[in-house]
Amino acid sequence: MIRYLKDLLLVLYLLKSYDDYLARLDALGIGFPMLLYGGMFVVLTIALFMTAYIRQTLIRHVFALAMFGSAVFFDVYTQVTASYLTYSSFVSLVYSGGFIQEAAYQYRDVIISATVSGLLLLFGIGLKPRRRAPLPGALLMAAPVLGVLLLSVVLFVRAGEGARGLPVMYTPLAYLNLFTYEALHNTVGPREPVNLTRIDHPVEHDIVLIIDESISGNYLDINTPFGVHSNLKEPRPGVDIFNYGYAASIANCSADTNVTLRYGGTRTDYRRINSTLPSIWQYAKKAGLRTVYIDAQRTGGHLQNLMNHAEKKDIDEFVQFDQTPVRDRDMAAAAKLIALLNDGKPELVVINKVGAHFPVHDKYPDAFMAYRPTLPRGQFVEVADTGSRDGFNGQPDDWLLYRNAYKNTVLWNVGEFFARVFAHADMRKALLIYTSDHGQDLHERGNPGLNTHCGSDPVEEEGVVPLVVMSGSDLKTQDWQAQLSANKDRSSHYNIFPTLLQLMGYDLAGIEAVYGKPLSVATVDDFTFNYRFNARLGAVPAWKYIDLNSIVTPGPVVPSVAVGQ
């Protein structure tokens, strides 16, 4: 029996995914595609068993670890998101590598589970063979390499598609091959200087873009009767507030949205524009504005959302809150914004808030626990973006607790944030645009899974964000009211960059020719968001249309305590 232990372990590991094989066969139906799939499955399986019989111990162990790590990575992703790891999703994860420590902490139980099941594969390959395979040693060593290369070629030809239902240990390795190939052949060109013309007079007011994190437009009181109190609905003395209602996000992942908000990519040309045209900082400095970036999410000078050091050079003041508890960082951002608005200097300020990214257990003080019952508190006080899912299995009762914690977080990080800004900031010479990077899937449709965004098969709520303009009442910039009714519930993130450029005095015709329409004109937006932002190798982006008639909104739950301003 010991002679066949390796084979038994590998068979058991492969059988673990039998549902995926059956689902792929069912999707293909009887015909030539099924034969191709079956042939590919057999070839990769044979290559796997050949890998297990490599005679050189070190080489066999290297392959065992590589395939084990790849399989665990794939398994963790599918368990967390309840969706398949596509190449686009893989690229998004690579771009979010800065979050790897937080992610490892958050999903440690899932990682442990995937690691334990992956031991079947690790030992199945790594254990010393008790039998000698009747094949040349060089062929055995070439088998795993050829298997990964074969799958890579198939994925390259099919624009990243074609790995579903195949042995999972090959898939991330093949994706990594494709990503490396693309990185080596990236020829988008150098970044261009500012070429747009602008009216030759100085900008004498502050321009502020507030990008919240994971704030879903369908959970705020400005858009729905039972939404969370935002402090954006009530009239404010000396401030005009223009609510554009529901807006469509650029994408349902943070990095994709944020980099496009900073560079102005359009639906039809975001790769070229984001890679080669000037940043919002460059446009601001050309217009004579001082530039300030407030990052409440990261610390220690770490960059995120595809920002690099070349981009950072155009930021005059880079602000993070290293010594501030996670719960209070949005309040620190509010205090910094208030100081900037009160300093009398015209500045472009961009803020990335903490908002309501998971975990939402501890992102609000006890006094703001208005919605109950809620998630248990005290475990994730210093976790900004991720947290353990202990006791959270994605069942309806779990999501009820999550939604209540989410609403408490929104009450604090949105409602209290704006309460403080309105109470203490000089808004007379300030123009603020408020939105969020993406919406949230809070599983009110009863769909399975643990994720709230970045899904490869998203619900519409993942792309629903707020869009609000706030202006000093006497500030003469644009006639926001003129197109408000036409653009309300019909605009998107793609209208923000052109709006910022127009506020800086750049020529409207030139703006529209490159970046599209600002909010000062009828936006005529597609009202879709991109859930295949990193479409590669000839694949095309995938767009999800937002039908506002189907958006799920919070029900009439009365808060258990009265808080807020």
DRENTORDREN-299869 format. One line per 5 residues: number of its first residue (from 1); their letters; for each residue x, y, z of C-alpha. Coordinates in steps of 0.001 Angstrom, whole numbers, plus 524288, in hexadecimal, padded with zeros to 5 digits. Layout:
residues N
NUM> A> X:Y:Z | ...
end
This chain:
residues 565
1> MIRYL> 80000:80000:80000 | 80B2C:80943:80341 | 80FED:80815:7F533 | 80376:80E88:7F062 | 801F5:818BE:7FB27
6> KDLLL> 80654:823EE:7F26E | 7FCA4:82042:7E7E4 | 7F1B2:81F07:7F1D7 | 7F474:82C82:7F784 | 7F443:832CA:7EA12
11> VLYLL> 7E7B3:82BDA:7E649 | 7E135:8304C:7F2E3 | 7E583:83E4A:7F05C | 7E05E:83E23:7E276 | 7D36D:83837:7E6DE
16> KSYDD> 7D1A6:843B1:7F01C | 7CDD5:84C13:7E460 | 7C4D7:8426D:7DDAF | 7B99C:84C4F:7DDF1 | 7C1AD:8558A:7D592
21> YLARL> 7C488:84AEF:7CB9D | 7B637:8473F:7CA8C | 7B22C:8557E:7C960 | 7BBCB:857A1:7BE3F | 7B71D:84B79:7B72C
26> DALGI> 7A916:84FBD:7B8CE | 7AC3F:85D4B:7B37A | 7B369:857E0:7A7A8 | 7A97D:84D8F:7A3E3 | 7AC66:8420A:79B26
31> GFPML> 7B50B:845A1:78FB6 | 7C2A0:84971:78B57 | 7C4CD:8537E:79667 | 7C280:8488E:7A037 | 7CCE1:84050:79976
36> LYGGM> 7D68E:84B99:79A0C | 7D3AD:84DAD:7A860 | 7D4F0:83F3B:7AB50 | 7E1C9:83E75:7A407 | 7E736:84A2C:7AB47
41> FVVLT> 7E2D3:84499:7B84B | 7E96B:83787:7B582 | 7F622:83DEA:7B114 | 7F70B:84692:7BD1C | 7F39C:83B50:7C623
46> IALFM> 7FE10:8329F:7C02C | 807D0:83DC5:7C186 | 8041E:83EE4:7CFD6 | 806BA:83081:7D263 | 81376:8313B:7CAC5
51> TAYIR> 817A1:83C88:7D385 | 81570:833DB:7DF60 | 81F58:82A08:7DA10 | 82A9F:8334A:7D782 | 8365F:82C58:7DD51
56> QTLIR> 83E5D:83835:7E19C | 83937:83BB5:7EF24 | 83C23:84A4E:7EEBB | 835D4:84C47:7E163 | 829EB:84442:7E53F
61> HVFAL> 8285D:84C34:7F1BD | 82967:85922:7EA5B | 81E7A:85505:7E135 | 81692:84FD6:7ECB5 | 81762:85CDC:7F3C4
66> AMFGS> 81449:864AD:7E783 | 80833:85CAE:7E453 | 8040B:85C41:7F292 | 804EE:86B1F:7F3CC | 7FDB8:86D07:7E704
71> AVFFD> 7F2CF:863C0:7EAEF | 7F12E:869E2:7F86A | 7F09E:87783:7F254 | 7E5FD:8731A:7E8EE | 7DE65:86C08:7F38C
76> VYTQV> 7DEB2:877AC:7FCE2 | 7D9AC:880D8:7F264 | 7CE5F:87809:7EE9C | 7CA79:8759E:7FCC7 | 7CA96:88406:80041
81> TASYL> 7C3D4:88950:7F427 | 7BB5E:87DA2:7F06C | 7BFB4:8805C:7E270 | 7C9CC:87B7F:7D8C6 | 7D760:8819A:7D85A
86> TYSSF> 7D7D8:88807:7CAF7 | 7E414:88DF8:7C51A | 7DE74:89B98:7C708 | 7DC2F:89895:7D574 | 7E9FC:89332:7D689
91> VSLVY> 7EFA9:89FD9:7D117 | 7E76D:8A7D9:7DA91 | 7ECC0:89FAE:7E5CD | 7FAB8:8A1E9:7E12D | 7F839:8B08F:7E0BD
96> SGGFI> 7F2DC:8AFC3:7EE92 | 7FF1D:8A918:7F3AC | 800E4:8B3B9:7FDD5 | 7F58C:8ADD5:8055C | 7FB74:8A043:80636
101> QEAAY> 7FE63:8A0CB:814D1 | 7F0BC:8A583:81838 | 7EAA4:89B86:80F15 | 7F290:8908E:81518 | 7EDB9:894A8:8227D
106> QYRDV> 7DFAD:89622:81E58 | 7DE75:8893A:81749 | 7E73B:8813A:81FF5 | 7DCB8:87716:8229E | 7DA15:8756F:81427
111> IISAT> 7E8B4:874F6:81176 | 7EA85:86A8D:81BE3 | 7DF4D:86294:81639 | 7E4BB:86393:8085D | 7F263:8607A:80D44
116> VSGLL> 7EDD3:85454:81458 | 7E6C9:84F24:80865 | 7F278:8530F:8001A | 7FB31:84A24:8081A | 7F5BF:83EE4:80022
121> LLFGI> 7FBDE:84531:7F435 | 80872:84933:7FB1C | 80B3D:83BA3:80060 | 80602:83505:7F445 | 8109E:83BAC:7EC5D
126> GLKPR> 81B26:83D74:7F6A8 | 81BEC:8300C:7FD17 | 826BD:8273A:7F865 | 821E3:81E39:7ED8C | 8215D:80FF0:7F15A
131> RRAPL> 820CF:80BED:7E320 | 828D4:81006:7D762 | 82182:815F4:7CBFD | 825A2:80F84:7BF18 | 828B7:81CB3:7B8EF
136> PGALL> 83526:824A4:7B703 | 83847:82D9C:7C261 | 83919:83982:7B973 | 82B49:8370A:7B487 | 8261D:8360D:7C277
141> MAAPV> 82C61:84317:7C5E9 | 8271A:84961:7B99A | 8192A:844B5:7BBF8 | 814B2:84F47:7C5AC | 81B56:85A04:7BDE4
146> LGVLL> 81507:85575:7B152 | 807D9:8544C:7B83B | 80853:86266:7BCE0 | 80D29:8670A:7AF93 | 8025F:85F8D:7A886
151> LSVVL> 7F7E8:865BA:7B103 | 7FE74:87307:7AF6F | 7FDBA:871C6:7A0AC | 7EF57:86E0E:7A14D | 7EC76:87998:7AA33
156> FVRAG> 7F453:882C9:7A199 | 7ECCD:87EB1:79579 | 7DFD5:87FBE:79CB4 | 7E2AB:88CE8:7A317 | 7E422:88731:7B0AC
161> EGARG> 7D8A0:87DD0:7B00A | 7D8D5:86F00:7AF68 | 7DDB4:869E6:7BC81 | 7D094:86722:7C2D5 | 7CF19:85929:7C742
166> LPVMY> 7DD79:855D2:7C567 | 7E68E:851B8:7D085 | 7E789:85E35:7D884 | 7F603:85D81:7DBFA | 7F96A:861A9:7CE13
171> TPLAY> 7F06E:86D6C:7CCE7 | 7F6FF:8780D:7D53F | 8044A:873D8:7CFF5 | 7FF60:8757D:7C209 | 7F957:882AA:7C5AB
176> LNLFT> 8067B:886C9:7CB33 | 80CD9:88330:7BE3C | 80332:88BBE:7B6DE | 804F3:8970F:7C04A | 813CB:89641:7BF12
181> YEALH> 812CD:895F7:7B053 | 80A26:8A204:7B04F | 8130B:8A94B:7B9AB | 81EBC:8A6A9:7B0D9 | 81752:8AAF9:7A4B6
186> NTVGP> 810F0:8B722:7AA44 | 81330:8C178:79FCE | 808BB:8CB72:7A2F9 | 812BA:8D66A:7A24C | 817B8:8E138:7AB4A
191> REPVN> 80ECE:8EA35:7B2FA | 80B7C:8F6C6:7ABDB | 80BEC:904A3:7B14E | 7FFCA:90D27:7B2DF | 7FB6A:9116C:7A553
196> LTRID> 7ED93:91649:7A7B6 | 7EB86:924E0:7A6CE | 7E5A8:92C54:7B211 | 7E041:939CD:7B4C4 | 7EB69:94273:7B930
201> HPVEH> 7E6FB:94655:7C6AE | 7EA41:94080:7D3F8 | 7E199:936F8:7DB30 | 7DE42:93DA5:7E7F7 | 7D6C0:932FE:7EEFB
206> DIVLI> 7D933:92566:7F468 | 7D564:9198A:7EC6A | 7D350:90D2E:7F46D | 7D0A2:8FF54:7EFE1 | 7CC63:8F675:7FB0B
211> IDESI> 7CD0A:8E818:7F74D | 7C69C:8DFEC:801BD | 7C8FB:8D168:80335 | 7BE3A:8C75C:8011F | 7B2FD:8D0DF:8034C
216> SGNYL> 7A76E:8CBE1:7FBA2 | 79E97:8D66F:7F636 | 7927B:8CE91:7F992 | 7959A:8CF4A:80828 | 79585:8DE1A:809CC
221> DINTP> 789DD:8E655:80DA8 | 78C2A:8EF82:80229 | 787C7:8E4B2:7F8F6 | 77E49:8DC07:8004F | 77409:8DE79:80AEF
226> FGVHS> 77A04:8D55C:814F8 | 7883D:8D7FB:811EC | 7927E:8DB4A:81C0D | 79349:8E96C:8208B | 79E28:8EFBC:81883
231> NLKEP> 79D24:8FE2E:81C17 | 79C94:900DE:80D85 | 78DD9:901E6:80C8F | 78B27:90DB6:81526 | 78D07:91BBE:81037
236> RPGVD> 79964:92222:81569 | 79B1D:930D5:81715 | 7A4A8:93647:80D26 | 7A5D8:92940:805F7 | 79E84:92452:7FA0F
241> IFNYG> 79D4C:9157D:7F94D | 79A2B:90EF1:7EC5A | 796EC:9008B:7ED82 | 798AC:8F93D:7E0B0 | 7923F:8ED5F:7E6B3
246> YAASI> 796B2:8E002:7E2A4 | 7A2EB:8DFD6:7DA3D | 7A9F7:8D4AB:7D380 | 7B7A7:8D194:7D823 | 7C2FE:8CF58:7CEEB
251> ANCSA> 7C4E1:8C18B:7D3F0 | 7C184:8B918:7DF9B | 7CF8F:8B895:7E499 | 7D69D:8C39F:7EB91 | 7E35F:8C45C:7E3F0
256> DTNVT> 7DC93:8C465:7D6BA | 7D3A9:8CF98:7DA89 | 7DDBC:8D7B4:7E1B7 | 7E81E:8D78C:7D735 | 7DE00:8DB89:7CD19
261> LRYGG> 7D8DB:8E692:7D59C | 7E6C7:8EBD0:7D686 | 7E9EE:8EA8A:7C80C | 7DCDE:8EC3E:7C15F | 7DB8B:8DFB1:7B987
266> TRTDY> 7CF05:8DE74:7B1BC | 7C694:8D2A2:7AF12 | 7CC3C:8D102:7A17E | 7DA5A:8D504:7A418 | 7DDF7:8D308:7B24B
271> RRINS> 7EA41:8CADC:7B035 | 7F12A:8D4EB:7A7B4 | 7EC8B:8E0C4:7AF55 | 7EFDD:8DB15:7BCB2 | 7FD4D:8D6F6:7B7DB
276> TLPSI> 801A6:8E289:7AFAA | 7F9FD:8EF04:7B267 | 7FC60:8F88D:7BD9D | 7F755:8F646:7CB5A | 7EDC0:8FF24:7D240
281> WQYAK> 7F963:90436:7DA13 | 8004E:908AF:7CDC1 | 7F437:90FBE:7C8F3 | 7F27F:91637:7D630 | 80088:91AF8:7D6EB
286> KAGLR> 7FF8B:92056:7C915 | 7F39A:927ED:7CDC0 | 7FB5F:92D92:7D91A | 7F568:9254D:7E3E3 | 7FCBC:91F62:7EF35
291> TVYID> 7FA58:9109D:7EFA2 | 7F6F9:908C4:7FBCD | 7F42A:8FA41:7FCFD | 7EE0F:8F51C:8098B | 7EECB:8E659:80AB0
296> AQRTG> 7E786:8E1CB:816BD | 7E8C5:8D36B:8131B | 7F772:8D0D7:8129C | 80286:8D48D:81BBB | 8114D:8D551:81B71
301> GHLQN> 811D4:8DBE1:80E2E | 80CF2:8CFB3:80743 | 8064E:8D26C:7FA51 | 7F9DA:8CC1A:7F57C | 7F02F:8CBD4:7EA42
306> LMNHA> 7FB27:8CB18:7E018 | 80144:8D7DB:7E480 | 81002:8D7DD:7E262 | 81B38:8E0B7:7E667 | 81B38:8E7C7:7D955
311> EKKDI> 80D19:8EBD2:7DBAC | 80FE8:8EF50:7E9D0 | 81A13:8F95F:7E57C | 80EF5:9021F:7E0D2 | 80881:901FA:7EE45
316> DEFVQ> 80CE3:90D71:7F696 | 807B0:90802:8036A | 805F5:8F968:805B1 | 7FE2A:8F6AE:81211 | 7FC51:8E9F8:81986
321> FDQTP> 7F8AB:8E799:827BF | 80295:8DDFD:82D02 | 7FF82:8E018:83B64 | 7F0BA:8E108:83A30 | 7E7F3:8D54E:83D2E
326> VRDRD> 7E0E5:8D003:83141 | 7D3A8:8D3C9:836E6 | 7D7A3:8E21B:837C7 | 7DEFA:8E3DD:82AFF | 7D360:8E958:8238E
331> MAAAA> 7D1AB:8F333:82E7E | 7E029:8F68A:82D39 | 7DDFD:8F82A:81E9B | 7D28E:90132:82195 | 7DB14:9094A:82AB3
336> KLIAL> 7E5BE:90A5B:82065 | 7DBCB:90E13:81601 | 7D628:91884:81EE9 | 7E3BB:91E33:820F2 | 7E646:91E69:81243
341> LNDGK> 7D938:924E0:80F51 | 7DC0A:92F19:819B4 | 7E9F7:93264:81573 | 7E628:93B96:80A73 | 7EEB3:934BB:8004C
346> PELVV> 7E89A:92F53:7F3C5 | 7EB85:920C0:7F3A9 | 7E7A4:9141C:7ED36 | 7E4E2:90A5A:7F805 | 7E23D:8FBE7:7F569
351> INKVG> 7DE21:8F366:800D7 | 7DD88:8E49F:801D2 | 7D518:8E1FB:80DD2 | 7D494:8D5D9:81646 | 7C5F1:8D531:81409
356> AHFPV> 7BF82:8C802:81602 | 7C8B3:8BDD0:8104E | 7C803:8B0DB:8175E | 7C9FC:8AE2C:82278 | 7BF4F:8B726:8277B
361> HDKYP> 7BF0B:8B17C:83537 | 7C6B5:8BC87:83BAE | 7C6AD:8C828:83273 | 7BD44:8D022:83AC6 | 7BC95:8D418:8492F
366> DAFMA> 7B29E:8CE3C:8526E | 7AAA5:8DAC7:85234 | 7A7CF:8D858:843D2 | 7A2AB:8CA86:84590 | 79562:8CEA8:84086
371> YRPTL> 79221:8C21E:83950 | 79177:8B54F:840D8 | 7942B:8AA00:84203 | 7A1A2:8ABA3:83C5F | 7AE70:8A478:83A5A
376> PRGQF> 7B6A0:8A176:84685 | 7C022:8AC4A:849CB | 7CE01:8AD88:84EBF | 7D561:8A445:845B1 | 7D8B2:8AD58:83A51
381> VEVAD> 7DB0A:8BA91:8406F | 7E796:8BCE3:838CA | 7E3F4:8B634:82C02 | 7E154:8BFDE:82108 | 7DD4F:8B75E:815B0
386> TGSRD> 7DBA8:8A94E:81992 | 7D868:8A0ED:82538 | 7D5E9:89300:8294B | 7C904:88CD1:82593 | 7C87D:884C2:83204
391> GFNGQ> 7BA4C:88197:83485 | 7B646:887B0:82790 | 7B1DA:87D67:81DF6 | 7AA4E:885E2:8146E | 79D14:880FA:818FC
396> PDDWL> 79130:88A18:81964 | 7928F:88C67:82808 | 7A101:88FA6:82645 | 79DEA:89996:81BB9 | 79384:89FE2:82449
401> LYRNA> 79E03:8A27E:82E89 | 7A756:8A71B:823FE | 79D88:8B0AD:81E2F | 79AD8:8B68C:82B90 | 7A96A:8B834:82E36
406> YKNTV> 7AAE4:8BDE9:8209E | 7A040:8C7F5:82327 | 7A658:8CBB5:8302F | 7B345:8CDA9:82927 | 7ACC1:8D618:81EC4
411> LWNVG> 7A62E:8DE15:82955 | 7B38E:8E113:82F20 | 7BCAA:8E1E1:8236F | 7B326:8E90A:81A8B | 7A932:8EFB0:8234A
416> EFFAR> 7B290:8F451:82DC3 | 7BD25:8F781:823D9 | 7B480:90146:81CE9 | 7AE9C:90646:82996 | 7BC33:90A95:82DB0
421> VFAHA> 7BFDE:9103A:82071 | 7B380:91851:81F86 | 7B4E1:91CD3:82DA0 | 7C2FF:92167:82CF6 | 7C77B:9236B:81ED6
426> DMRKA> 7C704:9303D:8175C | 7BF4E:92BD9:80B79 | 7BE37:93927:80506 | 7C934:93673:7FB71 | 7C83A:927C1:7FA7D
431> LLIYT> 7C2B8:91E34:7F0A4 | 7C1A0:91037:7F597 | 7BDFF:90425:7EDC7 | 7BA6B:8F82C:7F5D7 | 7B987:8EA3D:7F0EB
436> SDHGQ> 7BE06:8DC7E:7F457 | 7C700:8D339:7ED1C | 7BC5A:8C8F4:7EB6E | 7AFF3:8C3E5:7F19D | 7AD85:8B7A2:7F984
441> DLHER> 7A738:8AA78:7F811 | 7A137:8A8EA:80586 | 79A4E:89C88:80131 | 78C92:8A188:802B9 | 788F5:899BD:7F69E
446> GNPGL> 78C1D:88D16:7FDCA | 797BF:88A05:7F515 | 7A2B7:881D6:7FB0C | 7B094:88619:7FE14 | 7B8BF:88DCC:807B2
451> NTHCG> 7BD44:898D4:7FED9 | 7B751:8A664:7FE11 | 7BDA7:8AB0F:7F169 | 7C791:8A797:7E6D8 | 7BF4E:89BFE:7E288
456> SDPVE> 7C0A3:896B5:7D4B2 | 7B1DB:8950F:7D40E | 7AD8A:8A120:7DB8D | 7A036:8A591:7DFE6 | 79C51:8B33F:7DBCA
461> EEGVV> 79E3E:8B8E6:7E961 | 7ACFD:8B702:7E814 | 7AD1E:8C22E:7DE44 | 7A3A5:8CB99:7E4E8 | 7AA64:8D745:7EB39
466> PLVVM> 7A677:8E4AB:7F064 | 7A9F8:8F100:7E8DF | 7A86A:8FE16:7EFB4 | 7ADBA:90BA4:7EC8B | 7AF29:91598:7F797
471> SGSDL> 7B25B:923C3:7F4AE | 7B342:93082:7FC09 | 7A692:937A9:7F926 | 7AD83:9439A:7F397 | 7B7D3:93BEF:7EC21
476> KTQDW> 7B655:93DF2:7DD8B | 7BB04:9319E:7D6CC | 7B0C9:92A2E:7CEE7 | 7A211:92ACA:7CE4C | 7A023:91DEC:7D546
481> QAQLS> 79175:91F55:7D60E | 78FCE:920A1:7C74E | 7928E:9124B:7C447 | 78FA4:90C58:7D194 | 78261:906B1:7CDF4
486> ANKDR> 787A2:90159:7C11E | 7939C:8FB13:7C770 | 78DE7:8F63C:7D43C | 78E0E:8E752:7D4AD | 7944D:8E7A0:7C718
491> SSHYN> 7A2A8:8EB0E:7C947 | 7AEF2:8E3B4:7CCEF | 7BCEF:8E4AC:7D1AE | 7C0F2:8E748:7C3B4 | 7BB0D:8F4E9:7C4CF
496> IFPTL> 7C368:8F8C0:7D090 | 7D0C1:8FA97:7CA22 | 7CB4F:90383:7BF65 | 7C429:90B25:7CA08 | 7D0B9:90D1A:7D1B1
501> LQLMG> 7D7CF:911E1:7C58D | 7CCEE:91B6B:7C27A | 7CDAA:9209C:7D05F | 7DC33:922F5:7CE19 | 7D928:92B59:7C251
506> YDLAG> 7DC54:921FF:7B744 | 7D527:92398:7AA64 | 7C861:91BFB:7A9F8 | 7C9B4:917EB:79BB4 | 7D753:91296:79E16
511> IEAVY> 7D2DC:90B8D:7AA55 | 7C770:904E0:7A395 | 7CFBD:900B5:79807 | 7D8E3:8F8F0:7A0D9 | 7D1CE:8F609:7AD93
516> GKPLS> 7C343:8F701:7AAE3 | 7B8A3:8FF28:7B100 | 7B906:90663:7BE0C | 7AD53:907D5:7C6F6 | 7AAD5:91592:7C1D6
521> VATVD> 7A4D7:90FDF:7B56F | 79B72:904A7:7B2F6 | 7A424:8F8EE:7B58F | 79CA0:8EEE1:7AD5E | 7A39C:8E432:7B500
526> DFTFN> 7A2CA:8D594:7B240 | 7A040:8D2FA:7C0BE | 7A894:8C6CA:7C0FF | 7B46E:8C279:7C8C7 | 7BFDD:8BA33:7C461
531> YRFNA> 7C1EA:8AD28:7CB37 | 7CC76:8A890:7C1DC | 7D4D6:8B4A9:7C2EC | 7E168:8AD2A:7C0B1 | 7DCCA:8A729:7B403
536> RLGAV> 7E902:8A22D:7AD6D | 7EE30:89AE8:7A19E | 7E354:89F3E:79899 | 7D86B:89D73:7A276 | 7CEDE:8A8A2:7A3B8
541> PAWKY> 7CA0A:8AF49:7B01C | 7BD67:8AA14:7B5DD | 7B31B:8B427:7B951 | 7A7E6:8B2BB:7C2E7 | 79C2E:8BB71:7C091
546> IDLNS> 795DD:8C10F:7CCBD | 7871C:8C046:7CC5F | 782AC:8C92E:7D744 | 77584:8C24E:7D7BB | 77C44:8B623:7DCD9
551> IVTPG> 78556:8BC5A:7E6F4 | 7832C:8B6F6:7F4A8 | 78245:8C15B:7FF3E | 781D7:8C05A:80E24 | 774A6:8BDF4:81459
556> PVVPS> 76E01:8C65F:81EB9 | 7763B:8C261:82A64 | 775AE:8CC82:8353A | 782F4:8CF29:83BA2 | 78383:8CAAF:849BB
561> VAVGQ> 789D9:8D747:84E8E | 789B7:8E53B:849C1 | 796FC:8E9EF:84511 | 79C85:8F33F:83B13 | 79B1D:9019B:838C8
end
